[in-house]
Amino acid sequence: MNISGLIKKIYFDSRILNEAEMRFSRNISIFEGCTARSILTLTSGAFLVGFAKYLGANDEIAGIIAAIPVLAGIISAFSPVVFEKIPNRKLITCLFCFIGRFLLGLMIFIPMIRVEQSIKISLLVITFLASNLFLAFTIPASQTWLLSITPENIRGSYFGRREAIVLGVVTCITLLMGQVLDKFQKTGQAFSGFLVIYIFVMTAAIVNFVLFSSMKEPPYPKADRDLKVKEIILLPLRNGRYRGIVFVMLIWNVGFQLAAPFTSVYMVSKLELGYGYITLMLVLASVASIVSVRYWGRLADKKSWLYLLKMMMLIQVLYYFIWFMIDVDTALLLLPIAHVLGGAAISGINISINNIQYSFAPAENKSVYMGFSSAVNGLFGFAGTLAGSYFIKLTPSFGISVHGFSIGSLQLIFMVSAMVLVAGIAGMNRIIKHKLNF
């Protein structure tokens, strides 16, 4: 078989899938998820903040850089203009995911360029943004792909099992890489530590591409007519029930993203914790996710995905309140508690949000509705991070001590996030009751 025939067989197979092929693809998706999530973890959070600060970024800039993936989600709203025109989306999805993930690995070359510090930071922002734009462009198609090969009656149990396996693998990889980076930093060779991590990222991107390409894609009905850009916005907004879902997602993202990027900044910059300890905390969070996620999946099957999301938001409120209580003296006691709560909450959120958006979107043009949600989440989530960054900038020297307990500007951001989420849950209850009829 020649190359063109092989490409056609892999990426343009329009056959209706049987159950065995869908089950095979779901199994491959678990391994694909392990590589994808490993890349995400090693190029975000404390690892990304540490790399940004190695290049000379301050706390506010490091927090904003960490939130770039949320901003890039805006492009998801416009990708359906392309995807809804074609019955086979696999090639574009796999190719763009590979480009985005490989670009993340290429960021290691930035420190080698002999330019001013500010230019290096700008190059980091540009490369990281470009990478996440490629990845975000594929979100509606990749989500629809996986959901379409997973029957509704097993989604809760399947996504719970998938998330548990992915988290287990990523936990081991993260712990190992954290130890490697810590070891190099202690000997004054931070760049060598980052080099090991980013070489791993580029290798994982190649493996991910092979795995993703091995998954079978079901054929999609081609839209009767070409979508217009304005319809990407108008279709979801005209749907009253889905408009309620969009607002629920907006509430979550603003409250969460206001402070989420600054937890890593706080650990690296203010608490000055080693990467070994930070990765140990990530292990705790992952263990909590692994233990809880299968229960969350079964709970969603029994109750609803909206019920699960509301529960996770309540846990997230407690999570941010504990972060507010963390200072140098209380860190060793409270950081493990915070990470356990955060890990349990985020696992439930990860499996609930996609299913909520998919379930409430009409059968026709699902990728349009899910893309619109991603764009709204990105726009308002990043706005929340900018607000948090601006607050930190306004209060650089803020600090008080109450009976020996120290409170700084970053801790106040955590408390504000908790308050926003509390207000959001109250508003969410009204939306669920009156607009979604739950």
Secondary structure, DSSP 4 states (H G I P E B T S, - for coil): --HHHHHHHHH---PPP-HHHHHHHHHHHHHHHHHHHHHHHHTSHHHHHHHHHHTT--HHHHHHHHTHHHHHGGGGGTTHHHHTT-S--HHHHHHHHHHHHHHHHHGGGGGGS-S-HHHHHHHHHHHHHHHHHHHHHTHHHHHHHHHHTS-GGGHHHHHHHHHHHHHHHHHHHHHHHHHHHHHHHHTT-HHHHHHHHHHHHHHHHHHHHHHHHHS-----PPPSSPPPHHHHHHHHHH-HHHHHHHHHHHHHHHHHHTTHHHHHHIIIIIS---HHHHHHHHHHHHHHHHHHHHHHHHHHHHS-HHHHHHHHHHHHHHHHHHHHT--TTTHHHHHHHHHHHHHHHHHHHHHHHHHHHHHHS-STTHHHHHHHHHHHHHHHHHHHHHHHHHHHHH-TT-EEEETTEEEEHHHHHHHHHHHHHHHHHHHHHHHHHHTS--
